[in-house]
């Protein structure tokens, strides 16, 4: 999935903006324990601020059982998500919910109105194993070395329960550095033209 700012403008202006979108991803993708939240809500000693936060969490959309996030990168004026859909329409609902919520945050913070993105998000359907692997490489290579991405999770330098790297990493060696995912991403080998054509369509 891909989208960028209207007129190619930046949609992340500082570190807080990146962190806010990542916090939204975490809330949407981690399982929501409604029973535990309801128990906390029934606590008579709960203050108003904590109560408001729990109610907001209970009412928040959750996509843990609907999609799996395999990889992502956030760039100043666009983002990429590699998502596996578990049920029909789940990606659409997720992207619409995330996009609307982040736009509301961004517009409030920067005192602006109107659409933040250049139209509806775009996506390509991955139908074979080779494209599947090269898409993660494309996403992570873009983000090197400083942009927020899931790459550090693939290198085992970070861990988040809402990013599923193991599915891709199972194709690579953990013992032979020459066959590692890191070499796959950071090598100077050109992308196959088929992959270029498919991915460049997203940027038009």
Backbone torsions as a table, in degrees:
resi	resn	phi	psi	omega
1	UNK	NA	142.3	-176.4
2	UNK	-144.6	141.9	168.8
3	UNK	-156.7	155.2	179.3
4	UNK	-138.3	168.1	-177.6
5	UNK	-65.7	148.5	177.1
6	UNK	-57.0	137.4	-176.1
7	UNK	56.7	27.0	179.3
8	UNK	61.8	23.3	179.3
9	UNK	-76.4	160.1	-179.0
10	UNK	-68.5	138.9	175.5
11	UNK	-110.3	-5.7	172.8
12	UNK	-128.6	115.5	-176.2
13	UNK	-105.2	-17.5	177.3
14	UNK	-154.5	177.8	-176.4
15	UNK	-61.4	-35.3	179.7
16	UNK	-60.5	-39.7	-179.5
17	UNK	-60.8	-45.4	177.1
18	UNK	-60.6	-45.0	-177.0
19	UNK	-65.5	-34.8	179.1
20	UNK	-65.4	-46.3	179.4
21	UNK	-63.3	-39.6	178.3
22	UNK	-64.7	-35.7	177.9
23	UNK	-66.9	-34.9	176.5
24	UNK	-65.9	-43.0	177.7
25	UNK	-58.3	-45.1	-179.4
26	UNK	-60.7	-44.9	-179.0
27	UNK	-65.4	-37.9	-178.4
28	UNK	-74.0	-32.2	-169.1
29	UNK	-101.4	-22.9	174.7
30	UNK	-77.3	146.6	178.9
31	UNK	-62.3	141.8	180.0
32	UNK	-99.7	118.8	-179.6
33	UNK	-88.3	87.8	-174.9
34	UNK	-66.6	-34.5	179.6
35	UNK	-62.8	-45.1	180.0
36	UNK	-65.2	-40.1	179.4
37	UNK	-65.4	-39.7	178.9
38	UNK	-65.7	-37.2	177.9
39	UNK	-64.9	-41.8	177.1
40	UNK	-64.2	-37.4	-178.0
41	UNK	-66.6	-27.6	-178.9
42	UNK	-83.0	-3.1	179.7
43	UNK	-69.9	117.4	-178.2
44	UNK	-65.8	-17.5	-179.0
45	UNK	-90.2	0.3	-178.1
46	UNK	-68.8	129.1	179.6
47	UNK	-80.2	167.6	-173.6
48	UNK	-61.4	-39.1	-178.3
49	UNK	-66.7	-43.2	179.1
50	UNK	-66.9	-38.7	178.9
51	UNK	-62.2	-43.7	179.6
52	UNK	-61.8	-40.5	-179.6
53	UNK	-65.4	-41.9	179.8
54	UNK	-66.3	-43.0	178.5
55	UNK	-60.7	-42.0	178.9
56	UNK	-61.9	-42.2	179.7
57	UNK	-65.1	-40.3	179.1
58	UNK	-63.5	-36.1	-177.6
59	UNK	-84.8	-10.1	-175.8
60	UNK	-74.5	139.8	174.9
61	UNK	-59.4	147.4	176.7
62	UNK	-137.3	133.5	-173.8
63	UNK	-119.3	19.9	-177.3
64	UNK	-56.9	-38.5	-178.1
65	UNK	-93.2	5.0	-174.2
66	UNK	-115.6	-31.4	-179.7
67	UNK	-139.4	161.5	174.1
68	UNK	-127.2	127.9	178.0
69	UNK	-92.3	115.6	-179.0
70	UNK	-91.4	-36.0	-178.7
71	UNK	-161.0	155.9	176.0
72	UNK	-154.6	160.3	164.5
73	UNK	-149.3	144.9	179.3
74	UNK	-115.9	120.0	178.7
75	UNK	-111.0	162.2	-175.5
76	UNK	-51.8	-39.5	-177.3
77	UNK	-118.1	8.6	177.5
78	UNK	-162.4	172.5	176.6
79	UNK	-143.3	159.3	174.2
80	UNK	-128.7	135.0	171.9
81	UNK	-126.0	137.3	171.6
82	UNK	-109.1	110.3	-170.0
83	UNK	-124.6	136.6	172.1
84	UNK	-102.8	128.1	-176.9
85	UNK	-93.9	132.2	-179.8
86	UNK	-96.0	-24.8	179.4
87	UNK	-142.2	151.5	-175.8
88	UNK	-58.3	132.2	176.7
89	UNK	84.2	-3.7	-175.6
90	UNK	-65.6	-43.1	-180.0
91	UNK	-61.8	-43.0	-179.9
92	UNK	-59.9	-46.9	179.7
93	UNK	-63.7	-41.9	-180.0
94	UNK	-63.8	-49.1	-178.1
95	UNK	-64.2	-40.1	178.1
96	UNK	-65.2	-42.6	-179.6
97	UNK	-66.4	-46.8	179.8
98	UNK	-63.9	-44.9	-178.7
99	UNK	-62.4	-44.2	-180.0
100	UNK	-64.6	-44.0	-177.4
101	UNK	-65.7	-43.7	-179.6
102	UNK	-69.3	-36.5	177.5
103	UNK	-61.4	-41.6	178.8
104	UNK	-62.6	-43.1	177.2
105	UNK	-61.7	-49.9	-175.2
106	UNK	-63.7	-45.3	-178.0
107	UNK	-65.4	-38.2	178.3
108	UNK	-67.2	-44.4	-177.5
109	UNK	-64.9	-42.3	-174.0
110	UNK	-103.4	12.2	174.4
111	UNK	52.5	53.6	177.3
112	UNK	-127.3	169.4	178.0
113	UNK	-133.0	163.1	175.5
114	UNK	95.0	-177.5	-177.3
115	UNK	-67.8	141.7	177.8
116	UNK	-94.3	-28.4	-173.2
117	UNK	-105.1	158.9	178.4
118	UNK	-85.7	75.9	179.3
119	UNK	80.0	-168.2	-178.8
120	UNK	-73.3	147.7	178.8
121	UNK	-56.7	156.0	179.5
122	UNK	-116.6	154.5	-179.6
123	UNK	-152.7	158.7	173.2
124	UNK	-126.2	146.4	-179.7
125	UNK	-88.7	124.4	178.4
126	UNK	-89.7	122.8	-173.8
127	UNK	-118.3	-5.3	177.7
128	UNK	-142.8	163.1	-172.6
129	UNK	-63.0	-39.8	-177.7
130	UNK	-64.0	-46.2	177.6
131	UNK	-61.9	-37.9	-179.7
132	UNK	-56.6	-47.9	-179.3
133	UNK	-71.9	-42.4	-177.0
134	UNK	-68.5	-26.7	177.5
135	UNK	-66.4	-40.3	177.4
136	UNK	-65.6	-37.3	177.2
137	UNK	-62.8	-45.0	179.5
138	UNK	-58.5	-46.7	-178.6
139	UNK	-63.4	-47.1	-176.2
140	UNK	-74.6	-33.7	178.6
141	UNK	-65.7	-33.4	177.4
142	UNK	-62.6	-37.7	-171.7
143	UNK	-82.5	-12.7	-179.0
144	UNK	-65.7	142.2	-5.3
145	UNK	-102.4	-5.6	-167.1
146	UNK	-118.7	-13.2	-176.4
147	UNK	-75.5	146.1	177.7
148	UNK	-60.6	130.4	179.6
149	UNK	-160.7	176.2	177.7
150	UNK	-87.5	4.0	-173.9
151	UNK	-59.4	-41.4	-179.6
152	UNK	-63.4	-26.9	176.2
153	UNK	-70.0	-33.7	178.0
154	UNK	-72.0	-27.8	178.5
155	UNK	-89.5	2.0	179.9
156	UNK	67.2	22.3	177.6
157	UNK	-88.9	-19.8	176.1
158	UNK	-139.9	162.9	177.9
159	UNK	-145.2	130.1	174.9
160	UNK	-136.3	135.8	-175.9
161	UNK	-72.0	-10.2	-178.2
162	UNK	-101.9	6.1	174.7
163	UNK	-116.9	125.2	-174.8
164	UNK	-108.0	88.9	-177.8
165	UNK	-88.0	-24.8	-171.4
166	UNK	-60.6	-31.7	-178.5
167	UNK	-60.7	-41.2	178.5
168	UNK	-77.8	-43.1	-176.9
169	UNK	-63.0	-21.4	-179.9
170	UNK	-64.3	-16.0	178.8
171	UNK	-85.4	-6.1	-173.5
172	UNK	-121.0	162.6	-177.9
173	UNK	-85.5	140.8	174.3
174	UNK	-100.3	-6.0	-177.0
175	UNK	-108.9	-34.0	-178.8
176	UNK	-101.8	107.7	-178.0
177	UNK	-56.2	-31.0	-178.0
178	UNK	-70.1	-17.9	-179.8
179	UNK	-113.1	21.7	-177.0
180	UNK	-83.5	163.0	176.8
181	UNK	-65.5	-35.0	179.6
182	UNK	-59.3	-45.3	178.0
183	UNK	-64.5	-41.2	178.5
184	UNK	-56.3	-42.9	-177.4
185	UNK	-78.3	-41.8	-169.8
186	UNK	-96.3	0.9	176.6
187	UNK	-70.9	161.8	-179.0
188	UNK	-90.3	8.5	179.2
189	UNK	-60.8	133.0	-180.0
190	UNK	-69.8	151.7	174.4
191	UNK	-72.8	144.6	173.9
192	UNK	-60.0	138.2	-179.7
193	UNK	-54.0	-31.2	178.4
194	UNK	-61.6	-43.0	180.0
195	UNK	-67.0	-40.2	-179.4
196	UNK	-60.5	-47.0	-178.5
197	UNK	-60.1	-46.7	-177.6
198	UNK	-62.9	-43.3	-175.6
199	UNK	-77.7	-33.1	-179.2
200	UNK	-68.3	-23.8	177.1
201	UNK	-59.2	-31.4	-178.4
202	UNK	-69.2	-23.6	-172.6
203	UNK	-96.2	1.3	-179.0
204	UNK	-79.2	NA	NA
